[in-house]
Amino acid sequence: IQLAKQTNKDLWINIPALASDDYVRQLAQLLKATLNKDRVVYVEYSNEVWNGIFPQFRQNMDAAIAEVNKGNSLLEGKAQNAGRGNDLVAWRRVPKRLIEIANIFKDVYGVPAMNTTIRPVLASQVAVPFIANKQLEFIQDTYGPPAQFIYALAGAPYFGLESKISDKDDLTPDDLFKTHLPPSLDTASHWILDYQALARFYRIHHLAYEGGPALDGEHSLQAKLAANRPAPGDDRMAKLVQDYFKTWYSSGGELFMYYNLASNYGKWGAWGATEDIRKPSLKLKTLTQIAAAPAPPVTVGIPIGGGPGIIKIHPPLTT
């Protein structure tokens, strides 16, 4: 909160998976009392609850199962016969808990603040739009139109290397830029379009809770580092980043949370826009230029039912 106040920026917060209603209420009260009044707060339930590598995946799953076992749970929904069992009720619990959290914020901030000052965000697995689709269906069937309860759908459309490529020991920067990264960028564009179609269908906003180029792993490490530490005159990574954000904005994407601003490069990844905030890299300069420039017009997308058809460049969702 202090950082947001000092920089006069909006705030994105993640509510811990095991946070009680009292915790959420006290947090909302703290934000209202101390944050600059004209600042927006994006509210996400935990972080990547769909991701099995994190403890919150199991925490949410256990809570969903316990709730269903008690009986008369909203999580059972209309589509219990979907054959997904525990996965389905765990997926549904994420938007259910998000709406519960949003309602606490509504009590504290008042109705007019919802989806304006307070913006609940449903974050899901962008590579598997089936999950977000089921979560939004659950909101629609259980509560009503999702736009009345949440502000946005968000994913993390990284572009990078498949494991079978990333694990090779003989990659060169030329291999990365000429052969492997362009198809990954195309895959990310498909994810973006799928999520944009879902967001448009349910009349909510489309954000990215994380994203950017992803080059991690100890195999061919020097090639991966060289791609992120280009020699003078080598602007290939910068051009990829430019193309990436052109796809994002021309597909209708809105707020994008680039991951991350500054971090050390190594086998765990080269996530930072720069390694040293005092020494802006070409990647950081490119991102700064993109952020300062007007967003390109929306020119691509997937036709959706009940809305105007626009240019079709990828098959529509089949799930």
C-alpha positions in Angstrom: 0.0 0.0 0.0 2.8 2.4 0.9 4.5 1.7 -2.5 1.3 2.3 -4.4 0.8 5.6 -2.5 4.3 6.8 -3.0 4.2 6.1 -6.8 0.5 6.9 -7.1 -0.2 3.7 -8.9 -3.0 1.2 -8.9 -2.7 -2.0 -6.9 -3.0 -5.7 -7.7 -3.4 -7.9 -4.6 -3.6 -11.7 -4.2 -5.8 -12.9 -1.3 -4.1 -15.9 0.4 -5.9 -19.2 -0.3 -6.5 -19.8 3.4 -7.5 -16.2 4.3 -10.6 -16.0 6.5 -13.5 -13.7 5.9 -12.3 -11.6 8.8 -8.9 -11.3 7.2 -10.4 -10.2 3.9 -12.6 -7.6 5.7 -9.7 -6.2 7.6 -7.7 -6.0 4.5 -10.5 -4.2 2.6 -10.8 -1.7 5.5 -7.0 -1.1 5.5 -7.0 -0.5 1.8 -10.0 1.9 2.0 -8.5 3.8 4.9 -4.9 4.2 3.6 -4.8 3.9 -0.2 -5.1 7.0 -2.3 -8.8 7.5 -3.1 -8.5 7.6 -6.9 -6.5 4.4 -7.1 -7.9 1.1 -8.4 -7.5 -2.2 -6.7 -7.4 -5.5 -8.7 -8.4 -8.4 -6.5 -7.3 -11.9 -7.3 -8.0 -15.1 -5.3 -4.5 -16.5 -4.4 -2.2 -17.2 -7.3 -2.5 -19.9 -10.0 -4.8 -22.1 -8.0 -5.0 -24.3 -11.0 -1.2 -25.1 -10.8 -0.4 -28.3 -8.9 3.1 -27.2 -8.0 1.7 -24.7 -5.5 0.2 -25.6 -2.0 -2.9 -23.5 -2.7 -3.9 -26.0 -5.4 -4.3 -28.7 -2.7 -5.7 -26.2 -0.2 -8.5 -25.2 -2.6 -9.1 -28.8 -3.7 -9.5 -29.9 -0.1 -11.8 -27.1 0.7 -14.0 -27.8 -2.3 -14.2 -31.5 -1.5 -15.1 -30.8 2.2 -17.8 -28.4 1.1 -19.4 -30.9 -1.3 -19.3 -33.6 1.3 -21.3 -31.5 3.6 -24.1 -31.5 1.1 -26.2 -28.8 -0.7 -23.1 -27.1 -2.1 -23.3 -24.6 -4.9 -20.2 -26.3 -6.2 -22.2 -29.3 -7.4 -23.8 -27.1 -9.9 -25.9 -28.1 -12.9 -23.1 -30.1 -14.6 -22.1 -32.6 -11.9 -22.2 -35.3 -14.6 -19.4 -33.6 -16.5 -17.1 -36.5 -15.4 -14.4 -34.3 -13.9 -15.1 -35.1 -10.3 -12.8 -33.3 -7.8 -11.2 -31.2 -10.5 -14.5 -29.7 -11.5 -15.6 -28.7 -8.0 -12.1 -27.3 -7.3 -12.2 -25.2 -10.5 -15.7 -23.9 -9.5 -14.6 -23.0 -6.0 -12.1 -20.4 -7.4 -14.8 -18.1 -8.8 -17.1 -18.9 -5.9 -14.5 -17.8 -3.4 -13.6 -14.8 -5.5 -17.2 -13.7 -5.5 -17.4 -14.2 -1.7 -14.3 -12.0 -1.4 -15.7 -9.4 -3.7 -18.9 -9.3 -1.6 -16.8 -8.5 1.5 -15.1 -5.7 -0.4 -18.6 -4.5 -1.5 -19.7 -4.3 2.1 -16.6 -2.2 3.0 -16.4 0.0 -0.1 -20.1 0.2 -1.2 -21.9 -1.0 -4.3 -20.7 1.8 -6.6 -17.0 0.8 -6.1 -17.5 -2.7 -7.5 -15.9 -3.2 -10.9 -14.8 0.4 -10.8 -12.5 1.0 -7.8 -12.5 -2.7 -6.8 -12.0 -5.0 -9.7 -12.2 -8.8 -9.0 -10.2 -10.8 -11.4 -10.7 -14.5 -12.3 -7.3 -15.8 -13.1 -7.1 -19.2 -14.8 -4.8 -21.5 -16.9 -4.5 -19.8 -20.3 -3.1 -23.0 -22.0 -6.3 -24.9 -21.1 -9.3 -22.5 -21.8 -11.6 -25.3 -20.9 -11.1 -24.5 -17.2 -11.9 -20.8 -17.5 -14.9 -21.8 -19.7 -16.3 -24.0 -16.9 -15.6 -21.4 -14.3 -17.5 -18.7 -16.2 -20.3 -21.2 -16.9 -20.5 -21.8 -13.2 -20.9 -18.1 -12.4 -23.5 -17.7 -15.1 -25.5 -20.8 -14.0 -25.2 -20.1 -10.2 -25.2 -16.4 -9.8 -26.0 -14.7 -13.1 -24.1 -12.8 -15.7 -20.4 -12.8 -14.8 -20.0 -9.1 -15.6 -22.2 -8.4 -12.6 -19.8 -10.1 -10.2 -16.2 -9.9 -11.7 -14.3 -7.4 -13.6 -12.1 -9.5 -15.8 -10.7 -12.9 -16.9 -6.9 -13.1 -16.8 -4.3 -15.6 -18.0 -0.5 -15.8 -18.3 0.3 -16.1 -22.1 4.1 -16.6 -21.9 6.0 -17.5 -25.0 9.1 -19.7 -24.7 10.3 -23.2 -25.5 8.7 -26.6 -25.3 10.5 -28.9 -22.8 11.8 -31.1 -25.6 13.5 -28.1 -27.2 14.5 -26.4 -23.9 16.3 -29.5 -22.8 18.6 -29.7 -25.8 22.3 -28.9 -25.2 23.2 -27.6 -28.6 21.0 -24.6 -29.1 22.3 -21.3 -30.4 20.7 -17.9 -30.3 20.1 -18.2 -34.1 18.2 -21.5 -33.4 16.1 -19.7 -30.9 15.2 -16.7 -33.0 14.9 -18.4 -36.4 13.3 -21.7 -35.5 11.9 -22.1 -32.0 10.6 -18.8 -30.6 8.4 -17.7 -33.5 6.1 -20.8 -33.3 5.9 -20.2 -29.5 4.7 -16.7 -30.2 2.1 -18.1 -32.5 0.9 -20.5 -29.8 0.7 -17.6 -27.3 -1.4 -15.7 -29.8 -3.9 -18.6 -30.0 -4.2 -18.6 -26.2 -4.8 -14.8 -26.2 -7.5 -15.1 -28.8 -9.2 -18.0 -27.0 -9.3 -16.0 -23.7 -10.4 -12.9 -25.5 -13.3 -14.7 -27.1 -14.4 -16.0 -23.6 -14.1 -12.5 -22.1 -16.1 -11.0 -25.0 -18.8 -13.6 -24.8 -19.3 -12.9 -21.1 -18.9 -9.2 -21.5 -15.9 -8.9 -19.1 -12.4 -7.5 -19.5 -9.4 -9.5 -20.6 -6.1 -9.0 -18.6 -2.8 -10.8 -18.2 -1.8 -11.5 -14.6 1.6 -12.5 -15.9 3.4 -12.8 -19.2 6.5 -12.2 -21.3 9.3 -14.3 -22.9 10.2 -17.5 -21.0 13.7 -18.9 -21.4 14.6 -21.0 -18.4 16.5 -24.3 -17.8 20.2 -25.2 -17.5 20.4 -26.8 -21.0 21.9 -24.5 -23.7 22.0 -21.9 -20.9 24.5 -19.7 -22.7 22.3 -19.4 -25.8 19.3 -18.5 -23.7 21.3 -15.9 -21.8 22.7 -14.5 -25.1 19.1 -14.1 -26.4 18.2 -12.0 -23.4 21.6 -10.2 -23.3 21.9 -9.2 -27.0 25.1 -7.9 -28.5 25.0 -4.3 -29.7 22.8 -4.1 -32.8 21.0 -7.4 -32.1 17.3 -6.4 -31.7 15.7 -9.8 -32.3 14.4 -10.2 -28.8 13.1 -6.6 -28.8 11.2 -7.3 -32.1 9.7 -10.5 -30.7 8.5 -8.5 -27.7 7.0 -5.9 -30.0 5.2 -8.5 -32.0 4.0 -10.2 -28.8 2.3 -7.0 -27.6 1.0 -6.1 -31.0 -0.8 -9.4 -30.9 -2.0 -8.7 -27.4 -3.5 -5.3 -28.0 -4.8 -6.0 -31.6 -6.7 -8.9 -30.1 -8.4 -6.6 -27.6 -6.2 -7.4 -24.6 -6.1 -4.7 -21.9 -3.9 -4.4 -18.7 -0.8 -6.6 -19.0 1.3 -7.4 -15.9 4.7 -8.1 -17.4 6.7 -10.6 -15.3 9.0 -9.1 -14.1 10.7 -5.7 -13.9 14.2 -6.7 -12.7 15.8 -10.0 -11.7 19.1 -11.9 -12.1 19.4 -14.1 -15.3 20.4 -17.7 -14.9 19.2 -21.3 -15.2 16.0 -20.4 -13.3 15.1 -18.0 -16.1 15.7 -14.5 -17.5 12.4 -13.1 -16.5 13.4 -9.6 -15.7 13.0 -6.8 -18.3 16.4 -5.9 -17.0 19.0 -7.4 -14.7 19.8 -4.1 -13.0 17.2 -1.4 -12.7 20.0 1.2 -12.9 21.0 -0.2 -16.3 17.9 -0.3 -18.6 18.3 -3.1 -21.2 17.0 -3.1 -24.8 14.1 -5.2 -23.6 13.1 -2.7 -20.9 13.5 0.2 -23.3 11.2 -1.6 -25.7 8.6 -2.3 -23.0 8.7 1.4 -22.0 8.1 2.5 -25.5 5.2 0.1 -25.9 3.6 1.3 -22.7 4.0 4.9 -23.7 2.5 4.5 -27.2 -1.2 4.3 -28.1 -2.5 0.8 -28.3 -3.1 -0.5 -31.8 -6.7 -1.0 -32.9 -8.5 -4.3 -32.4 -8.2 -6.1 -35.7 -8.3 -9.8 -35.0 -10.4 -12.2 -33.0 -12.8 -15.2 -33.0 -16.4 -14.8 -33.9 -18.7 -15.4 -30.9 -22.4 -16.1 -30.6 -24.6 -13.1 -30.0 -21.9 -10.6 -31.1 -20.5 -9.1 -34.3 -18.2 -11.3 -36.2 -14.7 -10.0 -36.9 -11.7 -11.4 -38.7 -11.2 -15.1 -38.0 -7.6 -16.3 -37.8 -8.0 -19.3 -35.5 -10.6 -22.0 -35.1 -13.2 -21.2 -32.4 -13.2 -22.9 -29.1 -14.5 -26.5 -29.3 -14.9 -27.1 -25.5 
